[in-house]
Amino acid sequence: MKKYEFENIHPFQDGNGRVGRLIALKECLRYSIIPFIIEDSKKLFYYRGLSEWKNEPGYLIDTCLDGQDTFKNLMKMFDME
């Protein structure tokens, strides 16, 4: 099952979004990819990216890349490479 499929099923009223983001973090670390943070102000872009993945994967990709920039900025703040 792909991440966007997991996120879209929402079997619980709340919770699988957090689980999905944890899985994404784990996979980023597993493949030495800089993790991403989806800020609350960009959550709607993330949801749009998930719902439109089959038609336009660029929405989700761009949102995740923006989230990587956020993560990189936090790493710089804490002098992490």
C-alpha positions in Angstrom: 0.0 0.0 0.0 1.4 3.4 -0.9 1.4 6.3 1.6 -1.2 8.3 -0.2 -3.5 5.3 -0.2 -3.0 4.8 3.5 -3.7 8.5 4.2 -6.8 8.5 2.1 -8.6 5.5 3.8 -8.9 7.3 7.1 -10.4 4.3 9.0 -10.3 6.3 12.3 -11.7 9.7 12.9 -8.3 10.9 13.9 -5.0 9.2 14.1 -3.9 7.6 10.9 -2.6 11.0 9.7 -0.1 10.9 12.5 0.7 7.3 11.8 1.1 8.1 8.1 3.5 10.9 8.8 5.5 8.6 11.1 5.7 6.1 8.3 6.9 8.8 6.0 9.5 9.9 8.5 10.7 6.4 8.9 11.0 5.9 5.2 12.8 9.1 4.7 15.4 8.1 7.3 15.6 4.6 5.8 16.5 6.0 2.4 18.6 8.9 3.7 16.1 11.5 2.4 15.7 14.7 4.3 12.3 14.4 6.2 9.6 16.9 5.7 7.3 18.8 8.1 3.9 19.9 7.0 3.0 23.0 8.9 -0.6 23.7 9.9 -0.7 26.6 7.5 0.1 24.2 4.6 -2.1 21.3 5.7 -4.7 21.9 3.0 -2.1 21.8 0.3 -1.0 18.4 1.7 -4.6 17.1 1.7 -5.1 18.4 -1.9 -1.9 16.6 -2.9 -3.1 13.4 -1.4 -6.5 13.6 -3.0 -5.1 14.6 -6.5 -2.2 12.2 -6.5 -3.4 10.1 -9.4 -4.3 13.1 -11.5 -1.5 15.5 -10.5 1.4 14.1 -8.3 3.2 17.4 -8.5 0.9 19.0 -5.9 2.0 16.5 -3.2 5.6 16.5 -4.4 5.8 20.3 -4.2 4.2 20.3 -0.8 6.7 17.7 0.5 9.6 19.6 -1.0 8.5 22.7 0.8 8.2 20.7 4.0 11.8 19.6 3.4 12.9 23.2 3.2 11.2 23.8 6.6 13.1 20.8 8.0 16.4 22.1 6.6 15.8 25.5 8.1 15.3 23.9 11.5 18.5 21.9 11.1 20.4 25.1 10.4 18.9 26.7 13.5 20.3 23.9 15.6 23.6 23.7 13.7 22.8 20.2 12.3 23.9 18.9 9.0 
